């Protein structure tokens, strides 16, 4: 069972959700956005805040922590706010 889940997670990295991005596409698009922001905010005293959904947050963290796509599923997050 665990091997099947790992294989599904690994295979999912290059497959796109219908009418959506693959994880590779998401990470590439997020990396481009991160570079765009960092190029425009070079001051050491300036604060930049990123807000996103789980998948985008993970993709940003991959870039900031210099991790490969395979680390995507190992990044854990907690909700900052719940409307329940």
C-alpha positions as CSV (number, residue, x, y, z in Angstrom):
1,X,0.0,0.0,0.0
2,X,2.7,2.5,1.0
3,X,4.7,1.8,-2.2
4,X,1.6,2.3,-4.3
5,X,1.0,5.7,-2.6
6,X,4.6,6.7,-3.1
7,X,4.4,5.7,-6.8
8,X,1.2,7.7,-7.2
9,X,2.7,10.8,-5.6
10,X,5.9,10.5,-7.7
11,X,4.0,10.0,-10.9
12,X,1.7,13.0,-10.1
13,X,4.7,15.4,-10.2
14,X,4.7,15.3,-14.0
15,X,1.0,14.9,-14.6
16,X,-1.4,17.8,-14.8
17,X,-4.8,18.0,-13.3
18,X,-7.3,18.4,-16.1
19,X,-7.2,22.1,-17.2
20,X,-4.5,22.7,-14.5
21,X,-0.8,22.6,-13.9
22,X,1.5,19.7,-13.2
23,X,3.6,20.1,-10.0
24,X,6.6,20.7,-12.3
25,X,4.6,23.6,-14.0
26,X,3.5,24.9,-10.6
27,X,7.1,25.0,-9.2
28,X,8.4,26.6,-12.4
29,X,5.7,29.3,-12.4
30,X,6.2,29.9,-8.7
31,X,10.0,30.1,-9.1
32,X,9.5,32.7,-11.9
33,X,7.2,34.8,-9.6
34,X,9.7,34.6,-6.7
35,X,12.5,35.8,-9.0
36,X,10.3,38.6,-10.2
37,X,9.5,39.8,-6.7
38,X,13.1,39.5,-5.5
39,X,14.5,41.4,-8.4
40,X,12.1,44.3,-7.6
41,X,12.6,44.3,-3.8
42,X,16.3,44.4,-3.2
43,X,16.4,46.5,-0.1
44,X,17.5,44.7,3.1
45,X,15.1,46.8,5.1
46,X,12.1,46.1,3.0
47,X,9.6,43.4,4.1
48,X,7.9,41.3,1.5
49,X,5.0,39.0,2.4
50,X,3.8,36.1,0.3
51,X,0.3,34.7,0.8
52,X,-0.8,31.6,-1.0
53,X,-2.5,28.3,-0.9
54,X,-1.0,25.0,0.2
55,X,0.4,24.1,-3.2
56,X,1.9,27.5,-3.9
57,X,3.3,27.7,-0.4
58,X,5.1,24.4,-0.8
59,X,6.4,25.4,-4.2
60,X,7.8,28.6,-2.7
61,X,9.4,26.7,0.1
62,X,11.1,24.3,-2.3
63,X,12.7,27.3,-4.0
64,X,13.7,29.1,-0.7
65,X,15.1,26.0,0.9
66,X,16.8,24.9,-2.4
67,X,15.0,21.5,-2.4
68,X,14.1,19.3,-5.3
69,X,10.5,18.5,-6.4
70,X,10.7,15.2,-4.6
71,X,10.6,17.1,-1.3
72,X,7.2,18.7,-2.2
73,X,5.2,16.0,-0.3
74,X,7.4,16.2,2.8
75,X,6.7,19.8,3.5
76,X,4.0,20.0,6.2
77,X,1.9,23.1,6.8
78,X,-0.8,24.0,9.4
79,X,-3.7,26.3,8.7
80,X,-3.2,29.8,9.8
81,X,-6.9,30.5,9.9
82,X,-9.9,28.3,9.9
83,X,-13.4,29.5,9.1
84,X,-15.0,26.5,10.8
